[in-house]
């Protein structure tokens, strides 16, 4: 067995695909990165500076999420505000983080021992159907955009949106082409299978799935079917396997579906965090249902199963990690916060993943994709 710290993380730290810390700073810490307690340790969050260091994190796509049901003008404003949070987090802790709009900047930050920081928008609502806004977001440093979140946009179908007769419309194809032209990664997490295929038909540069897993292992619409995974080698893209329990464990997925049905029966609605809201009586009845139906727990082995399946279908060169920390209310046992990436890597090493395999998984593959997405591009 090799030494994980010296033979993997020292040169190839974790470059994670999706972390919702900016949204938590916005909602729970008054929009103030400096006051969020990240340096001291913040137990109310999955993410803080001591645990990032303990987890071997060297680069992070910070999600600049806004809810997909927001009016598009509000979504655009909030996306720019979320980018500002990431910038101010870097400014508040310049010895820890570095703003890294290019792949070369990411490599420099890793060499310096700082955490490369790149914003990624979660949902095409962030551009309000405007290529001009898309370009301005790229100028502001946006590294990727997920084409949808939980709802459809007028030009792109979501995995969990209402049924529509398109994946990408003609304008949606134009969005993908423009993202390729200006060096912004096309992120296909959250999108419908038709959208995945339409984007792969159009894309001339590698795509990513910033936080999705394998549908063949857990049957959830947020996961990627094998037919799409088989296309990744031809595109050069990367599946960044997520840790979200309903996406990696079938019992958790089934439980989540049953919980949603119960919420609907009681007339409750769900926030973006999946926490139900509604009248006091209905909430009490839902709490009674939850007590009678304990939530199952995902395990590290579930994430390992998705990684091994994706390696078999897509190949080692097309894998990464996208934990979705601070974007979910529960994580698998053993992967509770950002300090726990080594637990997963050790589990893979015990299943004969080599140091070279793990170096590709942690950051080698996604850095290659970022470089290929940005090479020779210009926003002008």
N, C-alpha and C positions, 0 to 999 in steps of 0.2 A: 504494500500500500504506500502510495506517495504522500508527501506532506502537502496538504491542500493550500495552506497559506503561502508557502514559498514557491510551489510549483504551478499554482493556478492564480490565486488572488493577488499575488505580488505584482504580476505583470498583466493579468487579465481580470481586473475586479468586475464585480457585477455591474452591468449596464441594463437597468430595469426599464421596461417599456411603459409602465403606467403607475403613477402614485398620485392620489388625490389630496395631498397635503395642502395645496393652495386653497382649495374649497373649504377645508377645515379651518385654515387661518382666517378666511373671509367670515365664516359663520360663527366660529367659536372664540376667535381671538381678535375681534374688532378690526379686521383688515390689517393687522399690525404684525408683520413677521418678526420684528425685533422684540416684541413683547410676548411671543408665543411660547417662550421657555424652551426653545429647541436646544440651546447649548447646555442647559442644566439637566435636561432630561424631562420629557413631557409624557407622563404615564397615561394621560387621557387620549393620547394618539398612538398610532402604530409606528410613527416616525419621529425621531429626534436625532441630534447629531451623535451622541454616544452610541446609539444603536445602529446608525448608518455605518459608523466605523467598525463596530463589532461584526456587522454583517458582511463586511468586505465590499461595500457599495462604492463604486468609483465614478459612476455616471447615472443620471436619472432623467428620463422624460417625465417632467412634472405635468400632470393633466391640468389644463386650464378649462375645466368643465363648467358649462352652464346648462340648466335643465332644458330638455329638448322641446318642452311645451311653451317656453317663453316666446313672446312676440319677437320677431327677428331683429328689430332695431335694438331691443333691450339685450338680446343675446350678443349682438356685436359689441355693444358697450361693455358688457360684463366680461367678454372674452379679453378685450384690451385691458380691463382692470385686473383680470387674473394674471395676464402676462406681467403687469406691473408688480403684482405680489411676488412673482418669481424673481424679478429683477431686484426688488427691495430685500428679499431674503438673501440673495447673493451679496448685496451691499452691506447688510447687517452682519454677515459672517464671512468676510472676504478671505479669511484664512482657511475656511472650510469649503466654500463653494466657489465655482467660477462660471460665469456666463459664457456659454459655448455655442454660438450660432453655427459653427462649421465643424466638420469631422476633424479637421486639423486642430481646432481649439479643444475638442474632446481629448484627443491624444495628448496635447500639451498639459491639460488639467490632470490627466491620469499620471503623467510623468512627474508632475509637481506634487502629487499626493493630495490634490483637491478633488472635490466631487463636481464633475461636469454637470451643468444644469441647462436643460433645453425644455421649453414649453411645447406641449402638444394639445391641440384643441380636440375636444370630445364631442363631435357632431357637426354636420354641415350647416345647422342652423346658425353657426357662428359667422357665416359669410353673407346671410340674408340674400342668397341667390345672386351675388354680385362678384364677378371676377376681379373688379377693382378692390373690393374689400379683401378678397383672398390675397391679392398682391401686397396690400398694405400690412396684412398680418404677417406675411413672409418678411417684409422689410422690418417689422417689429421683432423678428427673431423666431416666429413660429416654425417648429421643425417638422411637425406632422399635423394632419387633420384626419380624424375619423369621419368617414363620409356621412354617417348618421349616428344618433344615439338611440334611445328607446323608441322614438317616433320617426316616421318618414319625413323627409324633406320633400319639397315639390319636385325634386330631381333625382332622388335616391331612396330606395326602399330599405327599411330597417328590418332586422330579424324579428323584432317584436312589435312592429307597427301594424296598422290596419292593412288588410289585403288590398294590393294594388296590382295593376297589370304591367308593371315595369320593374326592372332592377335599376338601371341608370337610364334616364331620358337622354335625348341628344345633348341637352345642356349639361347633364351629369357627366357625359363623356367629355365634354369640353372642360369641365372642372378637372378631371383626371389629367387631361393633356396639359392644362395650364400648370397644375401642380408638378408634373414632370418637368415642364420647361423652366420653372423658377426654383427647382430644387427642394420642394416640400414633399416629404414622404406621404404616400397614400396609405392610410390605415383602414383596414377592412374588418376590424372588430366591430361588432354591433350590426353589421349589415346583413341583408338577406342573401341567401345563396345565389340568387339571380344577380344581385349586385356584385358579389364576389367575382362571378364569371364575367360579367360585363366589364368590370374594371380590369381584370386580367387580359381580356381581349384588347383593350385600348392601351394599357400601360406599356411604356417603352423603358421603364426603369423599375427596379425592384419595389415591391409593396411590402407592407408589414401587417401583421395582426398584433396589435400592441398588448392585448390581454384577452386571449381566447384559448380554448383547448380543443380536444379531438372529439367530434361527435360520435365516432364509432365506439368510444369508451363510455361517454356520458351523453345520452340523447337529449340535448338541449339546443334550442335554435341559436343560441349565442356561440355555439361551438362550430368548428370547421369540418365539413364532411370530407371523406377520403378523396372524393373526386376532385375537390379543390386542392387538398394537400398534394395530390399527385402533380398538379400544375406548378407548384412552387419552384421546383428545380429549373423549369424552363424560363421562369420569370426572374429567378435569383432571389426571391423574397424570403421572409422569415416569419415563422409562427412563434410568438412570444407567449409561452404557455402560462396561463394564469393559475392562481391558487383559490379562486372563489369556490366555496363548497358546492353550490348547485351546478357548477360547470365541471367539476372534477369527480363528483360522487353521485351515482344514480339515486341512491336513497335520499340524499339531500335535494336533488333536483325534483324528485317525486313529492317530497315534503313541501318544498316551496310552491309547487303547483297546487297542492291541496290547501295550503295556507291562503293562497290568492283566492281560490274558490270560496273559502270560508269568509274572507274579507268581503268579497262581492256579495255573498248571501246576506251579510250583516249590513250592507250599505256603506262599508268603510272604503276609504281611498288610501292609496299608498304614496308616500313621499318618494323622492329620488333615492333615498336611502333604504327604501322598502319598509319603512316603519309605518304601520297603519295609522290613520287619523279619522276621527268621526265622533259621534255622540257618545256621552259617557256610558250609557247602558250598553250600547253595542260594543264599546271597547272592553267593558267588563266581561261580556259574553265571549269575546274573542280571547281574552286572557284565560278564561276557564277552558276554552278549547285548546289553547296552547299547553296548559298544565296537563290536560288529558292526552296530549299528543306531543311528547318530548321531541325536540329537534335532533335528528341524527348528527353525528360528527364525522367530518372528513378527516383523513389521515395523510401523512407525508407519502405513504405508499400510493395513494390515489394520484397525486401529482406525478410521481415516478411512472405510473402506468401510462399516463398521457404522453409524457416525454418519450418513453420507449416506443409507444405506438407511432408517434409522429416521426421519430427517427427511422422507423422501419418503412414508413410510407413516403416521407419527403426527403429523408437523408439528414445526416449530421450537420451539413452546412446550412440548414434551413431552420434551426431552432434557436430560441432565446427564452428569456424569462420576463413575465409581466405580472407581478404579484397582485396589483390592485389594492395595495395597502392604503388605508385611510379612505377607501371608497366602499367598504363593506362592513357589516356589523359583526361578522364572525369569519374566522380563518381556520384552516385545518390544524389539528393538534400537532404541535411541533413547529408550526410556521406562523406563530401568533404576531410577530412584528418583524421589522426590517433587520433585526439582528440575526434572524434565523436562516438566512440563505445557506450558510455552511452546513446546516442540518440536512437540507435537501441534497447538496453537493456530495456530502459524505454518503448518503443513501445511494446515490448514483454510482459513486466510486466502489461501493460494496457490491454493485451489480456489474462490475467490470467496465465501467466507463473509464477511459484513460484520462490522464492529465490533459492531453491534446483535445479530447472530446469536451472536457469541461471548460477549457480555455475558449473553445469555439462557442459553447453555450453561454458562458457568462458575458462575454463582450465581443469576441472575435467576429462572430457572424453579423451582429447588428452594426458594428463599426464598418464592416465591409459594405453593408447595404447603405448606410448613411453616406459613405464616400461615393458610392456609385450613383446614388440619388442626386448628389450635389455636384458631381464632376461636370465642369464646363457649363454650368447653369448661371443664369442672371435673372433678377427680378425686373430689370429694366426692359 
